Amino acid sequence: MDPTATFDPVQLRSFLALAQTNSFTQAAARTGVRQSTVSQHVRKLEDAVGRLLVQRDTHSVALTPDGEAMAGFARAILASHERAAGYFRGERPHGRLRIGMSDDLALTRLPQILRDFRAENPRVDLELTVDQSGSLHRRLGNDRLDVFIGKRPRGSGEGQLVKRERLVWVGTPTTRLDLARPVPLAVYPGPSLSASAMHEALDAAGIAYRTACVCRGVNGLIAAVAAGIGVSCLATSLVPPQLTPLGRRHELPELGQIDLVLLTNPRTRDRPASRALAAAVLSSGPATLAPS
């Protein structure tokens, strides 16, 4: 890498749009430039770092490990850029900010980040709604939230990626499953991304299942699984000490990955408070969703 290289925010935005959509066409539409311009921005970033950031073929686009690292750096650089721009514009965030947070993220560092944000922006009043990601998506679409931080299926292209995680089956160290009988599941009420992931994986593998327990929140789900009522799934970093990932001996199918994202309301995303919170979350990157 050229030690004098700098990173152009415009190029970083194109790269992040590509990272979030896995499509040059969609990235161009999102950033309002031509597809060739997105390609040029990505090539310039690759030239600057001297590494391959994006693996391309005729059918797909995927980030390399160096590309995943660059995505994290890009989020932090752009968030710092936004904070600096807001400071010198003389904007002081104020007013009410309606935040939606999926309830399993209450187990992460996100509450601390919100607390720090409130301390730095005392003129902003936070209205926090904690619920399932599916319900919060609907609230955002109905103009009842300004910012949503939670889960989306990988590949949906919505929002700004905070962290990409592998979904894992969870049980206890003593969990035993007889796949000749329906697998008992502990699930959230619909619409639930985790329940859908489990159902689709089990259907594809030809494994029968039943709903053993419907849990209204993450604490209820943890309690149900810890009590042996059923098994469930969580993002890898969100598995609490009471539970354990289930291994190959349980013969359960892979669940794939899920994206933890930040989405903003298009009607309010340009307000200083919305921009400031997005910058605070994105600058923390994957550490935002580390266990507290």
C-alpha positions in Angstrom: 0.0 0.0 0.0 1.1 3.5 -0.8 1.8 5.2 2.6 0.6 8.5 1.2 -2.7 7.0 0.0 -5.9 8.7 1.2 -9.5 7.4 1.0 -12.0 9.5 -0.9 -15.4 9.5 0.9 -17.2 9.3 -2.5 -15.3 6.1 -3.4 -16.0 4.7 0.1 -19.7 5.4 -0.3 -19.8 3.5 -3.6 -17.8 0.6 -2.0 -20.2 0.4 0.9 -23.2 0.4 -1.4 -21.7 -2.5 -3.2 -20.9 -4.3 0.0 -24.5 -3.9 1.1 -26.2 -4.9 -2.2 -23.6 -7.3 -3.7 -24.6 -5.8 -7.0 -22.9 -3.1 -9.1 -26.3 -2.2 -10.6 -28.0 -1.8 -7.3 -25.0 0.1 -5.8 -25.2 2.5 -8.8 -28.9 3.0 -8.3 -28.4 3.6 -4.5 -25.6 6.2 -5.0 -27.1 7.9 -8.0 -24.1 7.2 -10.3 -23.4 5.0 -13.3 -22.4 1.3 -12.8 -19.1 2.1 -14.5 -18.5 4.8 -11.9 -19.0 2.4 -9.1 -16.6 -0.1 -10.7 -14.0 2.8 -11.1 -14.4 3.8 -7.5 -13.8 0.2 -6.3 -10.8 -0.2 -8.5 -9.3 3.0 -7.2 -9.7 1.8 -3.6 -8.1 -1.5 -4.5 -5.2 0.4 -6.2 -4.8 2.5 -3.1 -4.6 -0.4 -0.6 -2.9 -2.8 -3.0 -5.4 -5.6 -2.2 -8.3 -7.3 -3.9 -11.4 -6.1 -2.1 -14.2 -7.5 -4.3 -14.3 -11.0 -5.9 -16.2 -10.7 -9.2 -17.4 -13.3 -11.7 -20.2 -13.4 -14.2 -22.8 -14.4 -11.7 -22.0 -12.9 -8.3 -20.1 -10.2 -6.4 -18.7 -10.9 -3.0 -16.3 -9.1 -0.6 -12.9 -10.7 0.0 -11.6 -10.9 3.6 -9.7 -7.6 2.9 -13.0 -6.2 1.5 -14.8 -7.1 4.7 -12.1 -5.3 6.7 -12.3 -2.3 4.4 -16.1 -2.1 4.8 -15.5 -1.7 8.6 -12.9 1.0 8.0 -15.2 2.7 5.5 -18.1 2.9 7.9 -15.9 4.4 10.6 -14.3 7.0 8.2 -17.7 8.1 6.8 -19.2 8.3 10.2 -16.3 10.5 11.4 -16.6 12.6 8.2 -20.3 13.1 9.0 -19.7 14.2 12.6 -17.0 16.7 11.5 -19.3 18.1 8.8 -22.1 18.5 11.2 -19.9 20.2 13.7 -18.6 22.8 11.2 -22.1 23.3 9.8 -23.0 24.5 13.3 -25.8 21.9 13.6 -26.7 21.0 17.1 -28.9 17.9 17.1 -32.2 18.5 19.0 -35.8 17.3 19.2 -37.3 13.9 19.6 -35.6 10.9 18.0 -37.6 7.7 17.6 -35.4 4.6 17.8 -36.3 1.0 17.2 -34.0 -1.7 18.5 -34.5 -5.5 18.2 -34.8 -6.9 21.7 -31.8 -9.3 21.5 -29.6 -6.3 20.9 -30.3 -5.2 24.5 -27.7 -7.8 25.4 -25.0 -5.9 23.4 -23.1 -2.6 23.8 -25.8 -0.8 21.9 -27.5 0.6 25.1 -24.2 2.0 26.2 -23.8 3.7 22.8 -27.2 5.2 23.2 -26.4 6.4 26.7 -23.2 8.0 25.4 -25.1 9.6 22.5 -27.6 11.1 24.9 -24.8 12.5 27.1 -23.2 14.1 24.0 -26.5 15.4 22.7 -28.5 16.6 25.7 -31.0 18.4 23.5 -32.1 15.2 21.9 -35.0 13.3 23.6 -34.8 9.6 22.8 -38.0 7.5 22.3 -36.9 3.9 22.3 -39.1 1.0 21.1 -37.7 -2.5 21.7 -39.5 -5.3 19.7 -38.9 -7.9 17.1 -37.1 -6.9 13.9 -40.1 -7.7 11.7 -42.4 -5.4 13.8 -39.9 -2.6 13.8 -39.5 -2.8 10.0 -43.3 -2.2 9.8 -43.1 0.7 12.2 -40.3 2.3 10.2 -42.3 2.0 7.0 -45.3 3.5 8.7 -43.3 6.6 9.7 -43.4 5.6 13.4 -39.6 5.4 13.8 -36.7 7.5 12.7 -33.9 4.9 13.1 -34.0 1.1 13.3 -31.1 -1.1 14.4 -31.8 -4.8 14.0 -31.8 -7.8 11.7 -32.5 -8.3 8.0 -32.1 -11.3 5.8 -28.8 -11.3 4.0 -29.0 -10.0 0.5 -32.1 -7.8 1.0 -29.9 -4.8 0.4 -31.7 -2.6 2.9 -29.9 -0.2 5.3 -26.3 0.2 6.3 -24.5 -3.0 7.3 -23.2 -2.9 10.8 -22.2 -6.6 11.1 -22.7 -9.8 9.2 -23.2 -12.9 11.4 -23.7 -16.6 11.1 -26.9 -18.0 12.6 -26.4 -20.9 14.9 -28.7 -23.4 16.5 -28.7 -23.0 20.3 -29.6 -25.4 23.1 -27.9 -26.5 26.3 -24.9 -28.9 26.9 -27.4 -31.7 27.6 -29.6 -31.1 24.6 -30.4 -34.4 22.7 -32.5 -34.5 19.6 -34.2 -37.5 18.0 -34.6 -36.5 14.3 -37.1 -39.3 13.8 -39.5 -37.0 15.8 -40.4 -33.4 15.0 -37.7 -31.0 16.3 -39.2 -28.8 19.1 -38.6 -25.1 18.4 -38.7 -22.1 20.6 -39.7 -19.2 18.3 -40.7 -15.5 18.3 -44.2 -14.7 17.0 -44.4 -13.9 13.3 -43.1 -12.2 11.4 -39.7 -13.5 12.7 -36.5 -13.7 10.7 -35.0 -16.4 13.0 -38.1 -18.6 12.8 -38.2 -18.3 9.0 -34.5 -19.3 8.9 -35.1 -22.4 11.0 -38.3 -23.4 9.1 -36.6 -23.0 5.7 -33.5 -24.9 6.7 -35.4 -27.8 8.2 -37.8 -27.9 5.2 -34.9 -28.1 2.8 -33.3 -30.9 4.8 -36.6 -32.8 5.1 -36.6 -32.7 8.9 -40.0 -32.4 10.6 -40.5 -29.8 13.4 -43.1 -28.4 15.7 -43.5 -25.1 17.6 -42.9 -26.0 21.3 -43.0 -22.5 22.6 -43.8 -19.0 21.3 -41.7 -16.4 23.2 -42.5 -12.7 23.2 -38.9 -11.5 23.8 -35.3 -12.7 23.9 -35.4 -13.3 27.7 -38.4 -15.6 27.2 -36.6 -17.4 24.4 -33.4 -17.9 26.4 -35.5 -19.2 29.4 -37.4 -21.6 27.1 -34.3 -23.1 25.5 -32.4 -23.2 28.9 -35.4 -25.1 30.4 -35.2 -27.7 27.6 -38.6 -26.8 26.1 -37.1 -26.5 22.6 -34.1 -25.4 20.5 -33.8 -22.1 18.7 -31.3 -20.0 16.8 -29.4 -16.8 17.4 -26.6 -14.7 15.8 -23.3 -16.1 16.9 -22.2 -13.1 18.9 -25.6 -13.0 20.7 -25.5 -16.5 22.2 -25.7 -15.9 26.0 -23.8 -17.8 28.7 -26.9 -19.8 29.6 -27.0 -21.4 26.1 -24.6 -23.2 23.9 -24.3 -23.6 20.1 -25.4 -27.0 18.9 -22.7 -28.9 17.0 -22.6 -31.5 14.2 -23.6 -34.3 16.4 -27.1 -32.8 16.5 -27.3 -33.2 12.7 -29.2 -29.9 12.2 -28.8 -28.1 8.9 -26.8 -24.9 8.4 -28.9 -21.7 8.9 -26.8 -19.3 6.9 -26.1 -15.7 7.8 -28.0 -12.7 8.8 -27.2 -9.0 8.6 -27.4 -6.6 11.5 -28.1 -3.2 10.0 -29.1 0.4 10.6 -32.0 1.7 8.6 -33.2 5.3 8.6 -36.6 6.8 7.8 -36.3 8.6 4.4 -38.6 11.3 5.7 -36.3 12.2 8.6 -32.9 10.8 7.8 -31.4 14.2 7.0 -32.3 15.7 10.4 -29.1 16.4 12.5 -30.2 14.0 15.3 -30.8 11.1 12.9 -27.4 11.7 11.2 -25.6 12.0 14.5 -27.0 8.7 15.8 -26.3 6.9 12.6 -22.7 8.2 12.7 -22.3 7.1 16.4 -23.5 3.5 15.7 -21.6 3.1 12.4 -18.3 4.4 13.8 -18.4 1.7 16.4 -18.9 -0.9 13.6 -19.1 -4.5 14.7 -18.1 -3.5 18.3 -21.6 -2.0 18.5 -23.1 -5.5 18.7 -20.5 -7.1 20.9 -21.8 -8.6 24.1 -22.0 -6.0 26.9 
